Amino acid sequence: MNLEEYFARTGYKGSLEKQDLETLTDIFQHHIRAVPFENLSIHCGEKITLELEHVYNKIVRRRRGGWCMENNQLLGWVLKCLGYDASFLGAYVFNPHQNAYATIMTHLLVKVVIDGKAYIVDGGFGVSYQMWQPMELVSGKDQPQAPGVFRFTEKNAIWYLEKMRRKQYIPNQNFSNSDLLEKKECRKVYMFNLEPRTVEEFHFQCTYLQTSPDSLFTKKSICTLQTTDGFRALIGCTLTETTYNYKENMDLVEFITLEDEEVEKTLKEKFNITLDRKLVPINIKGFYTI
């Protein structure tokens, strides 16, 4: 495992001399535009494990993606190697269909402190809730980014992340009421506290999320990647390509339904992913929004 190989994977060629916010942002953006958020292993007969060397080999050498416990663990390792003051936190994801936060801590994220200021760096959420820049850990401050306006609020030492989106234009009206579309303009994302966590604390969750029939990740095959002007997502056999702010305060959301034989080609062309095993796409409706 070495940093040069990781940066060759993400395409980052900038300076590594300074541990400042500008460098952190550049490294982070290269990661989210090169490494997909995906759970495809579950749907092609592979097991997801959290040993760092396994995560490194999967993402860097096999050029795959991963979910938060893989993406953010690798990103945290990179930042620590570079000398950043980085640590892991654990979050409880909001479920809009139950209108409640999860009772299990399933989301791993990274906290970075620069010149006394704390930032949240989360490269493992995907779709339209993927932040594009490190977020300053301050309560009640709107932090506009390309995907929309993010905001933290803090109450009784619990931090909450929410996101306000733009209006959406959907050319294919067959998808205008799709459950893949986020209906609310303001959406809760997750909650967390500032207690430092270790990757070992997520081993149970890693097993649960890829085996439980109640898990979102067993109900849907997901692959999403941020682009320079939006993101693309393959959920089951539905390909979505979103362009942020293509008109004033309006995002363009385009849907295509793929045939089974088109899935493998689309993964290669749109996400730069080649799987070792046959993927069985799945999308049980009512469990995911973009």
SELUM-738505 format. One record per residue (C-alpha): residue number from 1; residue in three letters; x, y negated, z. Coordinates in Angstrom, 3 decimals. Layout:
SELUM-738505
+------+------+----------+----------+----------+
! dolo ! fimi !       xx !       yy !       zz !
+------+------+----------+----------+----------+
!  NUM !  ALA !        X !        Y !        Z !
...
+------+------+----------+----------+----------+
END
This chain:
SELUM-738505
+------+------+----------+----------+----------+
! dolo ! fimi !       xx !       yy !       zz !
+------+------+----------+----------+----------+
!    1 !  MET !    0.000 !    0.000 !    0.000 !
!    2 !  ASN !    1.443 !   -3.368 !   -0.977 !
!    3 !  LEU !    0.212 !   -6.888 !   -1.613 !
!    4 !  GLU !    1.598 !   -7.152 !   -5.148 !
!    5 !  GLU !   -0.532 !   -4.215 !   -6.239 !
!    6 !  TYR !   -3.610 !   -5.697 !   -4.555 !
!    7 !  PHE !   -3.101 !   -9.077 !   -6.255 !
!    8 !  ALA !   -2.575 !   -7.362 !   -9.602 !
!    9 !  ARG !   -5.985 !   -5.760 !   -9.010 !
!   10 !  THR !   -7.708 !   -9.101 !   -8.324 !
!   11 !  GLY !   -5.714 !  -11.158 !  -10.815 !
!   12 !  TYR !   -4.539 !  -13.698 !   -8.240 !
!   13 !  LYS !   -1.279 !  -15.379 !   -9.292 !
!   14 !  GLY !   -1.249 !  -18.384 !   -6.961 !
!   15 !  SER !    1.054 !  -19.304 !   -4.117 !
!   16 !  LEU !    1.291 !  -17.169 !   -0.970 !
!   17 !  GLU !    3.490 !  -19.575 !    0.953 !
!   18 !  LYS !    0.786 !  -21.525 !    2.783 !
!   19 !  GLN !   -1.839 !  -20.080 !    5.091 !
!   20 !  ASP !   -4.262 !  -22.915 !    4.360 !
!   21 !  LEU !   -7.933 !  -23.120 !    3.406 !
!   22 !  GLU !   -7.239 !  -23.798 !   -0.281 !
!   23 !  THR !   -5.137 !  -20.631 !   -0.640 !
!   24 !  LEU !   -7.648 !  -18.598 !    1.367 !
!   25 !  THR !  -10.492 !  -19.760 !   -0.881 !
!   26 !  ASP !   -8.563 !  -18.897 !   -4.049 !
!   27 !  ILE !   -7.641 !  -15.413 !   -2.804 !
!   28 !  PHE !  -11.229 !  -14.837 !   -1.692 !
!   29 !  GLN !  -12.778 !  -15.906 !   -4.995 !
!   30 !  HIS !  -10.440 !  -13.668 !   -6.974 !
!   31 !  HIS !  -11.509 !  -10.749 !   -4.768 !
!   32 !  ILE !  -15.267 !  -11.185 !   -5.194 !
!   33 !  ARG !  -14.925 !  -11.636 !   -8.984 !
!   34 !  ALA !  -12.772 !   -8.541 !   -9.417 !
!   35 !  VAL !  -14.038 !   -6.093 !   -6.786 !
!   36 !  PRO !  -17.722 !   -5.118 !   -6.974 !
!   37 !  PHE !  -19.985 !   -4.652 !   -3.991 !
!   38 !  GLU !  -21.216 !   -1.117 !   -4.684 !
!   39 !  ASN !  -22.444 !    2.100 !   -3.090 !
!   40 !  LEU !  -22.112 !    4.343 !   -6.149 !
!   41 !  SER !  -20.153 !    7.015 !   -4.261 !
!   42 !  ILE !  -23.342 !    7.999 !   -2.434 !
!   43 !  HIS !  -25.099 !    8.688 !   -5.738 !
!   44 !  CYS !  -22.318 !   10.600 !   -7.455 !
!   45 !  GLY !  -21.489 !   13.099 !   -4.739 !
!   46 !  GLU !  -18.585 !   11.322 !   -3.041 !
!   47 !  LYS !  -18.146 !   10.542 !    0.646 !
!   48 !  ILE !  -17.350 !    7.009 !    1.790 !
!   49 !  THR !  -14.676 !    6.920 !    4.508 !
!   50 !  LEU !  -13.156 !    3.935 !    6.279 !
!   51 !  GLU !   -9.494 !    4.914 !    6.627 !
!   52 !  LEU !   -7.590 !    1.907 !    5.293 !
!   53 !  GLU !   -5.360 !    3.918 !    2.975 !
!   54 !  HIS !   -8.422 !    5.599 !    1.452 !
!   55 !  VAL !  -10.121 !    2.203 !    0.987 !
!   56 !  TYR !   -6.952 !    0.790 !   -0.579 !
!   57 !  ASN !   -6.618 !    3.685 !   -3.022 !
!   58 !  LYS !  -10.283 !    3.496 !   -3.976 !
!   59 !  ILE !  -10.427 !   -0.252 !   -4.611 !
!   60 !  VAL !   -6.891 !   -1.059 !   -5.734 !
!   61 !  ARG !   -5.684 !    2.078 !   -7.529 !
!   62 !  ARG !   -8.954 !    3.610 !   -8.716 !
!   63 !  ARG !  -10.347 !    0.118 !   -9.467 !
!   64 !  ARG !  -13.631 !    0.763 !   -7.727 !
!   65 !  GLY !  -15.617 !   -1.473 !   -5.414 !
!   66 !  GLY !  -17.141 !   -0.812 !   -2.028 !
!   67 !  TRP !  -19.561 !   -2.026 !    0.591 !
!   68 !  CYS !  -18.801 !   -4.464 !    3.421 !
!   69 !  MET !  -16.848 !   -2.006 !    5.579 !
!   70 !  GLU !  -14.501 !   -1.364 !    2.662 !
!   71 !  ASN !  -14.298 !   -4.771 !    0.973 !
!   72 !  ASN !  -13.904 !   -6.819 !    4.127 !
!   73 !  GLN !  -11.555 !   -4.338 !    5.781 !
!   74 !  LEU !   -9.236 !   -4.566 !    2.767 !
!   75 !  LEU !   -9.571 !   -8.350 !    2.624 !
!   76 !  GLY !   -8.825 !   -8.606 !    6.357 !
!   77 !  TRP !   -5.721 !   -6.447 !    5.925 !
!   78 !  VAL !   -4.485 !   -8.666 !    3.094 !
!   79 !  LEU !   -5.009 !  -11.860 !    5.095 !
!   80 !  LYS !   -3.271 !  -10.459 !    8.169 !
!   81 !  CYS !   -0.316 !   -9.370 !    6.034 !
!   82 !  LEU !   -0.082 !  -12.923 !    4.708 !
!   83 !  GLY !    0.039 !  -14.340 !    8.236 !
!   84 !  TYR !   -3.526 !  -15.587 !    8.615 !
!   85 !  ASP !   -5.180 !  -15.468 !   12.042 !
!   86 !  ALA !   -7.868 !  -12.980 !   10.947 !
!   87 !  SER !  -10.161 !  -10.712 !   12.972 !
!   88 !  PHE !  -13.275 !   -8.615 !   12.386 !
!   89 !  LEU !  -16.822 !   -9.344 !   13.582 !
!   90 !  GLY !  -19.994 !   -7.259 !   13.400 !
!   91 !  ALA !  -23.393 !   -8.442 !   12.152 !
!   92 !  TYR !  -27.013 !   -7.269 !   12.150 !
!   93 !  VAL !  -28.604 !   -7.653 !    8.717 !
!   94 !  PHE !  -32.061 !   -9.176 !    8.302 !
!   95 !  ASN !  -34.695 !   -6.912 !    6.745 !
!   96 !  PRO !  -37.270 !   -9.104 !    4.962 !
!   97 !  HIS !  -39.756 !   -6.245 !    4.609 !
!   98 !  GLN !  -39.823 !   -5.706 !    8.359 !
!   99 !  ASN !  -39.276 !   -9.416 !    9.077 !
!  100 !  ALA !  -36.683 !   -8.459 !   11.670 !
!  101 !  TYR !  -32.951 !   -8.044 !   12.147 !
!  102 !  ALA !  -31.542 !   -4.520 !   12.179 !
!  103 !  THR !  -30.984 !   -2.937 !   15.573 !
!  104 !  ILE !  -27.736 !   -1.320 !   14.379 !
!  105 !  MET !  -24.577 !   -3.368 !   13.726 !
!  106 !  THR !  -23.949 !   -2.361 !   10.122 !
!  107 !  HIS !  -22.193 !   -5.371 !    8.578 !
!  108 !  LEU !  -18.454 !   -6.009 !    8.930 !
!  109 !  LEU !  -17.153 !   -9.517 !    8.275 !
!  110 !  VAL !  -13.923 !  -11.442 !    8.744 !
!  111 !  LYS !  -13.246 !  -14.501 !   10.897 !
!  112 !  VAL !  -10.218 !  -16.622 !   10.019 !
!  113 !  VAL !   -8.859 !  -19.492 !   12.123 !
!  114 !  ILE !   -6.901 !  -22.237 !   10.339 !
!  115 !  ASP !   -5.576 !  -25.274 !   12.222 !
!  116 !  GLY !   -7.975 !  -24.607 !   15.081 !
!  117 !  LYS !  -11.059 !  -24.316 !   12.844 !
!  118 !  ALA !  -12.894 !  -20.999 !   12.505 !
!  119 !  TYR !  -14.216 !  -19.769 !    9.155 !
!  120 !  ILE !  -16.314 !  -16.770 !    8.156 !
!  121 !  VAL !  -14.968 !  -14.908 !    5.126 !
!  122 !  ASP !  -17.438 !  -12.314 !    3.876 !
!  123 !  GLY !  -16.604 !  -10.538 !    0.633 !
!  124 !  GLY !  -19.023 !   -7.704 !    1.179 !
!  125 !  PHE !  -22.650 !   -8.763 !    0.826 !
!  126 !  GLY !  -23.129 !   -9.004 !   -2.910 !
!  127 !  VAL !  -25.947 !  -10.302 !   -5.121 !
!  128 !  SER !  -27.174 !  -13.855 !   -4.495 !
!  129 !  TYR !  -26.262 !  -13.774 !   -0.787 !
!  130 !  GLN !  -22.552 !  -13.474 !   -1.512 !
!  131 !  MET !  -20.803 !  -16.631 !   -0.320 !
!  132 !  TRP !  -18.236 !  -18.019 !   -2.757 !
!  133 !  GLN !  -16.172 !  -19.980 !   -0.255 !
!  134 !  PRO !  -15.150 !  -19.417 !    3.362 !
!  135 !  MET !  -17.803 !  -20.960 !    5.584 !
!  136 !  GLU !  -16.841 !  -23.181 !    8.489 !
!  137 !  LEU !  -18.259 !  -21.769 !   11.705 !
!  138 !  VAL !  -20.312 !  -24.776 !   12.778 !
!  139 !  SER !  -23.975 !  -24.809 !   13.743 !
!  140 !  GLY !  -26.654 !  -26.676 !   11.814 !
!  141 !  LYS !  -24.459 !  -27.913 !    8.953 !
!  142 !  ASP !  -25.598 !  -27.360 !    5.355 !
!  143 !  GLN !  -22.721 !  -25.892 !    3.330 !
!  144 !  PRO !  -23.588 !  -26.152 !   -0.387 !
!  145 !  GLN !  -21.912 !  -23.622 !   -2.692 !
!  146 !  ALA !  -22.550 !  -22.453 !   -6.242 !
!  147 !  PRO !  -24.997 !  -19.708 !   -5.128 !
!  148 !  GLY !  -27.066 !  -22.182 !   -3.049 !
!  149 !  VAL !  -26.965 !  -23.819 !    0.358 !
!  150 !  PHE !  -25.725 !  -21.690 !    3.265 !
!  151 !  ARG !  -26.109 !  -22.635 !    6.912 !
!  152 !  PHE !  -25.119 !  -21.233 !   10.290 !
!  153 !  THR !  -27.168 !  -21.922 !   13.372 !
!  154 !  GLU !  -26.135 !  -20.907 !   16.881 !
!  155 !  LYS !  -28.400 !  -20.146 !   19.839 !
!  156 !  ASN !  -27.303 !  -18.586 !   23.121 !
!  157 !  ALA !  -23.963 !  -17.480 !   21.638 !
!  158 !  ILE !  -25.718 !  -15.707 !   18.725 !
!  159 !  TRP !  -24.976 !  -17.000 !   15.246 !
!  160 !  TYR !  -27.470 !  -16.811 !   12.373 !
!  161 !  LEU !  -26.726 !  -17.126 !    8.659 !
!  162 !  GLU !  -29.400 !  -18.255 !    6.222 !
!  163 !  LYS !  -29.405 !  -19.302 !    2.581 !
!  164 !  MET !  -31.573 !  -21.690 !    0.580 !
!  165 !  ARG !  -31.861 !  -20.841 !   -3.108 !
!  166 !  ARG !  -32.877 !  -22.821 !   -6.166 !
!  167 !  LYS !  -35.942 !  -22.252 !   -8.285 !
!  168 !  GLN !  -35.709 !  -19.325 !  -10.684 !
!  169 !  TYR !  -36.463 !  -19.030 !  -14.380 !
!  170 !  ILE !  -37.180 !  -15.450 !  -15.549 !
!  171 !  PRO !  -37.444 !  -15.180 !  -19.362 !
!  172 !  ASN !  -38.680 !  -11.579 !  -19.209 !
!  173 !  GLN !  -42.043 !  -12.094 !  -17.535 !
!  174 !  ASN !  -42.433 !   -8.341 !  -17.050 !
!  175 !  PHE !  -40.094 !   -8.858 !  -14.080 !
!  176 !  SER !  -41.682 !  -12.033 !  -12.706 !
!  177 !  ASN !  -43.166 !  -10.118 !   -9.784 !
!  178 !  SER !  -40.328 !   -7.626 !   -9.396 !
!  179 !  ASP !  -39.401 !   -6.648 !   -5.854 !
!  180 !  LEU !  -35.795 !   -7.280 !   -6.925 !
!  181 !  LEU !  -36.578 !  -11.010 !   -6.908 !
!  182 !  GLU !  -36.320 !  -13.022 !   -3.711 !
!  183 !  LYS !  -39.666 !  -14.743 !   -3.201 !
!  184 !  LYS !  -38.738 !  -17.098 !   -0.348 !
!  185 !  GLU !  -36.667 !  -20.193 !   -0.981 !
!  186 !  CYS !  -35.014 !  -19.911 !    2.446 !
!  187 !  ARG !  -33.861 !  -16.461 !    3.504 !
!  188 !  LYS !  -32.317 !  -15.182 !    6.727 !
!  189 !  VAL !  -29.238 !  -13.060 !    5.967 !
!  190 !  TYR !  -27.731 !  -11.733 !    9.213 !
!  191 !  MET !  -26.907 !  -12.525 !   12.847 !
!  192 !  PHE !  -23.696 !  -11.923 !   14.802 !
!  193 !  ASN !  -21.694 !  -12.892 !   17.867 !
!  194 !  LEU !  -18.011 !  -13.712 !   18.161 !
!  195 !  GLU !  -16.910 !  -10.548 !   19.949 !
!  196 !  PRO !  -13.919 !   -9.112 !   18.045 !
!  197 !  ARG !  -14.624 !   -5.715 !   16.504 !
!  198 !  THR !  -12.532 !   -2.845 !   15.199 !
!  199 !  VAL !  -13.175 !   -0.750 !   12.102 !
!  200 !  GLU !  -13.487 !    2.290 !   14.388 !
!  201 !  GLU !  -16.700 !    0.798 !   15.769 !
!  202 !  PHE !  -18.288 !    1.224 !   12.313 !
!  203 !  HIS !  -17.624 !    4.911 !   11.716 !
!  204 !  PHE !  -21.076 !    5.994 !   12.912 !
!  205 !  GLN !  -22.745 !    3.320 !   10.800 !
!  206 !  CYS !  -20.740 !    4.360 !    7.751 !
!  207 !  THR !  -22.037 !    7.912 !    8.072 !
!  208 !  TYR !  -25.594 !    6.814 !    8.884 !
!  209 !  LEU !  -25.905 !    4.435 !    5.939 !
!  210 !  GLN !  -24.877 !    7.068 !    3.385 !
!  211 !  THR !  -26.920 !    9.961 !    4.812 !
!  212 !  SER !  -30.103 !    8.651 !    6.480 !
!  213 !  PRO !  -33.308 !    8.716 !    4.399 !
!  214 !  ASP !  -34.153 !    5.401 !    6.094 !
!  215 !  SER !  -31.038 !    3.697 !    4.754 !
!  216 !  LEU !  -31.317 !    1.169 !    1.937 !
!  217 !  PHE !  -28.191 !    2.670 !    0.417 !
!  218 !  THR !  -29.649 !    6.157 !   -0.010 !
!  219 !  LYS !  -32.742 !    4.659 !   -1.661 !
!  220 !  LYS !  -30.869 !    2.604 !   -4.241 !
!  221 !  SER !  -27.721 !    2.845 !   -6.334 !
!  222 !  ILE !  -26.207 !   -0.642 !   -6.280 !
!  223 !  CYS !  -23.339 !   -2.288 !   -8.112 !
!  224 !  THR !  -22.980 !   -6.072 !   -8.101 !
!  225 !  LEU !  -20.169 !   -8.404 !   -9.152 !
!  226 !  GLN !  -19.766 !  -12.157 !   -8.902 !
!  227 !  THR !  -18.869 !  -14.007 !  -12.127 !
!  228 !  THR !  -17.562 !  -17.498 !  -12.804 !
!  229 !  ASP !  -21.108 !  -18.883 !  -13.088 !
!  230 !  GLY !  -23.342 !  -16.391 !  -11.239 !
!  231 !  PHE !  -23.463 !  -12.657 !  -10.678 !
!  232 !  ARG !  -24.587 !   -9.432 !  -12.287 !
!  233 !  ALA !  -26.196 !   -6.464 !  -10.595 !
!  234 !  LEU !  -27.048 !   -2.921 !  -11.613 !
!  235 !  ILE !  -29.692 !   -1.521 !   -9.270 !
!  236 !  GLY !  -30.897 !    1.875 !  -10.407 !
!  237 !  CYS !  -31.302 !    1.425 !  -14.164 !
!  238 !  THR !  -32.135 !   -2.291 !  -13.965 !
!  239 !  LEU !  -29.388 !   -4.712 !  -14.991 !
!  240 !  THR !  -29.744 !   -8.281 !  -13.768 !
!  241 !  GLU !  -27.595 !  -11.198 !  -14.867 !
!  242 !  THR !  -28.004 !  -14.462 !  -12.970 !
!  243 !  THR !  -26.598 !  -17.839 !  -14.010 !
!  244 !  TYR !  -26.541 !  -20.386 !  -11.197 !
!  245 !  ASN !  -27.915 !  -23.852 !  -11.842 !
!  246 !  TYR !  -28.188 !  -23.356 !  -15.596 !
!  247 !  LYS !  -30.615 !  -26.287 !  -15.476 !
!  248 !  GLU !  -30.931 !  -28.857 !  -12.722 !
!  249 !  ASN !  -31.918 !  -26.980 !   -9.545 !
!  250 !  MET !  -32.826 !  -23.887 !  -11.598 !
!  251 !  ASP !  -31.172 !  -20.464 !  -11.798 !
!  252 !  LEU !  -31.566 !  -18.234 !  -14.853 !
!  253 !  VAL !  -32.382 !  -14.602 !  -13.965 !
!  254 !  GLU !  -32.335 !  -12.118 !  -16.854 !
!  255 !  PHE !  -33.487 !   -8.493 !  -16.511 !
!  256 !  ILE !  -32.806 !   -5.502 !  -18.762 !
!  257 !  THR !  -33.974 !   -1.923 !  -18.213 !
!  258 !  LEU !  -31.292 !    0.540 !  -19.287 !
!  259 !  GLU !  -31.679 !    4.049 !  -20.566 !
!  260 !  ASP !  -29.820 !    6.711 !  -18.573 !
!  261 !  GLU !  -27.189 !    7.089 !  -21.263 !
!  262 !  GLU !  -26.462 !    3.324 !  -21.162 !
!  263 !  VAL !  -25.592 !    3.225 !  -17.457 !
!  264 !  GLU !  -22.044 !    4.585 !  -17.714 !
!  265 !  LYS !  -21.174 !    2.231 !  -20.583 !
!  266 !  THR !  -22.639 !   -0.747 !  -18.701 !
!  267 !  LEU !  -20.614 !    0.051 !  -15.577 !
!  268 !  LYS !  -17.461 !    0.015 !  -17.681 !
!  269 !  GLU !  -18.236 !   -3.086 !  -19.739 !
!  270 !  LYS !  -19.920 !   -5.257 !  -17.106 !
!  271 !  PHE !  -18.233 !   -4.116 !  -13.880 !
!  272 !  ASN !  -14.971 !   -2.533 !  -15.085 !
!  273 !  ILE !  -15.856 !    0.681 !  -13.229 !
!  274 !  THR !  -15.231 !    4.201 !  -14.480 !
!  275 !  LEU !  -16.627 !    6.927 !  -12.219 !
!  276 !  ASP !  -15.006 !   10.318 !  -11.706 !
!  277 !  ARG !  -18.365 !   12.008 !  -11.231 !
!  278 !  LYS !  -21.809 !   11.708 !  -12.800 !
!  279 !  LEU !  -23.942 !    8.935 !  -11.311 !
!  280 !  VAL !  -27.606 !    9.590 !  -10.574 !
!  281 !  PRO !  -29.196 !    6.101 !  -10.682 !
!  282 !  ILE !  -31.969 !    5.534 !   -8.163 !
!  283 !  ASN !  -34.182 !    2.576 !   -7.279 !
!  284 !  ILE !  -36.996 !    3.275 !   -4.822 !
!  285 !  LYS !  -39.030 !    0.091 !   -4.998 !
!  286 !  GLY !  -39.691 !   -2.249 !   -2.123 !
!  287 !  PHE !  -36.312 !   -2.289 !   -0.431 !
!  288 !  TYR !  -34.007 !   -4.779 !   -2.119 !
!  289 !  THR !  -34.020 !   -8.365 !   -3.310 !
!  290 !  ILE !  -31.545 !  -10.493 !   -5.218 !
+------+------+----------+----------+----------+
END
